[in-house]
Amino acid sequence: MTKPRIATPDRAVRPAPAAPRPLALPRFERHTLGNGLRVEYAERRGLPEVSLHLVLECGAGAEPPRLGGLGELTARLLTAGTPGRDAIEMARWLDRLGVGYRATVGYGVGAVSMHFLSELFEEALDFLAATILDSEFPEHEVERIRGERIDEIERQADDPATVAGLATIAELYGDGLYGRPVGGTGATVSGIGPEAVRDFHAARYRPGGALLIACGDLDRERLIAAAEARFGAWSGETAPVPPPETPEPRASDLVLIDRPGSAQSEIRVATVGVPYNTGDHHAIIVANAILGGLFNSRINLNLREDKGWTYGARSSFRFRRGAGPFVARTAVETARTGPAFEEILREIETMRTAPVTDDEMRLARNALTLSLPLQFETAVQICGKVSRQRVFGLPDDYWETYRSRIEAVTPDEVQEVCRTYLDPGRLALLAVGDAATAAPTLDGLGPVDVRPAS
Amino acid sequence: MRFEIREHVLDNGLRVVLQPDASAPLVAVHVMYHVGSKNERAGRTGFAHLFEHLLFQGSEHVPREHHFKLIQDAGGTLNGTTWFDRTNYFETLPANELDLGLWLESDRMGFFKPGITQEKLDNQREVVKNERRQSYENRPYGLALETLLARAYDEGHPYRHPTIGYMPDIDAARLEDVHEFFDRHYGPNNATLVLVGDFDPAAALARVEAWFGEIPARPVAARPDVPVPARGGERRTLLRDRVQMPRVYLMYHSPRYADPDFEDVVLLNYLLADGNSSRLEKTLVYEKRMAADVTSFTWPTESAGMCFVVATARPGVAAADLEAEVRDVLDDLLRGGVEEEEMEGARNRARRGLLNGRAGFGDRADAIAHAAVLRGDAGYVNDAFARYGAVARADVERAAGTVLDPRGLTVLHVVPEEETDTTEGTP
């Protein structure tokens, strides 16, 4: 349809939207192989690409704490050799295909994510099967990747944002699972040998409890047949990695990690948050959008657009199977370290003591719900979304009902979740920066625990 | 795979590229101005980027803080970026909000100046200074590239300084500079508008004309001369940084984005350092265990091209030894040529990379705008697949012989600070 040309539209008012076009949420078809491997598939033509995830119960929560990083190391070693091919031959195979292959782990599950041209589907699945089923974890490769991991961990100390993140979770969760880095520490990784890796692989890389998700330019029948052909003889079962217990409530504290000469202070205000599945889940999402989730959130408008103290400030609840952290984060010029804490604390307090405005509610609602088409745009995004939905045990109609549930949230509920979860008596305040300049700005925020950067 | 592309030029010179795709109920609106950090004058480095920030601060009909707010309220995403050769502004919106994107983009193109104030400039100046601190000064190796550019190019070369700019220059920006920069560079005849998404092309073009047609063309400032540096001999420099492992940067003068040999060099990057079996990764990371990581990439610049090889040392490995090993691998390739197997892999990885970078409407609009503005050919977004697929061994060998010329090489070593030298690199 061609619209008539309009010489000059009225610039003084925001143009009205046209009729909204419906979003067809991807429909995933499910199939379970005889060995218990669940296969889910959504067709998405258009581009000749496939995104594929194999999700396994192989995250950090499944490893003994003294071998922290075992899950990560095992995932890294999947491409390090099979009976027929050594690590370099595996690399040549993958690199010749040009298939994207990445194995990562979180606290609960881990996943191999692949992306490839659809014409390479059979070859890509051959490679995946070799890494999952045939990996041998030779001793010299375990030693090699372990060394690389230890280097990486050591280098994390170079980056103040990473230092701040790791110190924050340790502050909140101590030596509990969520207080530890997913990939372990130098001390724990050093203790991991080939047998621990082989045992972990044997225990956690099993079809029962695993999930193969694909989205893209592909037939359902072909996927199931290909999965059956490669993974049909795979056997065994793995129970889900259980969530850690929520730590006992802790008192607020203020930590300053001294990094002399830093150009800025990396700042975190954090507390133990909530798991994915709570009755007030949608109210928490709306509350965070208003506090620090959107560009036009209170924290960002205050610290960036009003004060100009930072390039950006935001907050988030990390929803996991267990109670992940709430973290508000920013990086400010050093002289503003104390004032930035005060502003963030004030914004949190205001969320607790007064209802948010209708204008803020409308913006958050619209930003969260009208952006659904953007969140389900590409095959890669869709696979990621559905993986999370299954891993965290969200209801099957989570996305179908997302809009109506977000729209049903009231300002009272927003205030209530802030009162419940953002207790000012339980906030950890942490800064990484130049202590000589930053410390004098912290007067009035309570006793400061100044620590040297490691 | 082929994206349908329709091109138009409005009477005021605005170039419009439409790429209809109804596979998602979205529309990407992307405006690319043919101006970047290379257009900055001495003493005003970083200005193009600071100016980009100001374009989000409202215009005559759009109040401050409303640009972000209105797009988020519509369920969209947005951003802007500045680079050597171009500055872009973009949003992806639900398809029924095309007019919102066009209104906001046309208002800042045609009605920016009445909205700008000293207060907004001062605020965003502080934001940008904090961006420099956060993303460059306070980040490991964050000042490496600007150090390298300053050594590779001579005084006065438009690519010599970083897009973020130097702190004193950011401080020096004045409101008059803002007005002047807008007048010189932000006319419709210096811009390209790309739409990708679910729209009827004729109807969308009519909306574009309605919103942008009334903005008058302006004289376009002369484009700066960006000479290809002579390969006059190797240059070297050193940066001390608060890092634990040394890192070596090699930068070669290289074909520009529109050069017929550009794809050959990108494939060279792929077979040098993409994947565990690539030349540099296999030798430096796997076999000799001297490097923690190695990357290689070429920037698709409009003029003088830049090809990089970057390697981070493992503990105990000196920068000089790492550099020597990198150069041995490059010399091997120059002497012995490349093999068909690594070519096949490089072509496949490049094609997948192209596809991945065009799957989302926003990314695709960006790719189209780059091709249209920096190559003068929006259709390159389609042709690139075939071009990468057609690169032969001899092409890469010839490109390597031309690009990996030590006389055009600049080397940077980033080394850990001495304990007695902790103040260097801070403002």
Interface residues (C-beta under 8 A of the other chain):
Chain A: M1 T2 K3 P4 R5 I6 A7 T8 P9 R11 A12 R14 P15 A16 P17 A18 A19 P20 R21 P22 L23 R45 G46 L47 P48 E49 T79 A87 I88 A91 R92 L94 D95 R96 L97 G98 V99 G100 H115 F116 L117 L120 R144 G147 E148 D151 E152 E154 R155 A157 D158 D159 P160 A161 P260 G261 S262 A263 Q264 E266 L294 F295 N296 L301 R304 E305 D306 K307 G308 W309 T310 Y311 A331 V332 E333 R362 L363 N366 A367 T369 L370 S371 L372 P373 L374 F376 E377 T378 A379 V380
Chain B: M1 D21 S23 A24 P25 L26 E60 H61 E65 F68 K69 L70 Q72 D73 A74 G75 G76 T77 T92 P94 A95 N96 E97 L98 D99 L100 L102 W103 D107 F111 D122 N123 Q124 R125 E126 V127 V128 K129 N130 E131 R133 Q134 S135 E137 N138 R139 P140 D198 D200 A202 A203 A206 R207 E209 A210 W211 E214 R242 V243 Q244 M245 D274 G275 N276 S277 S278 K282 V285 Y286 R289 A292 R314 P315 E341 E342 E344 G345 R347 N348 R349 A350 R351 R352 L355 N356 R358 A359 G360 F361 T422 T423 G425 T426 P427
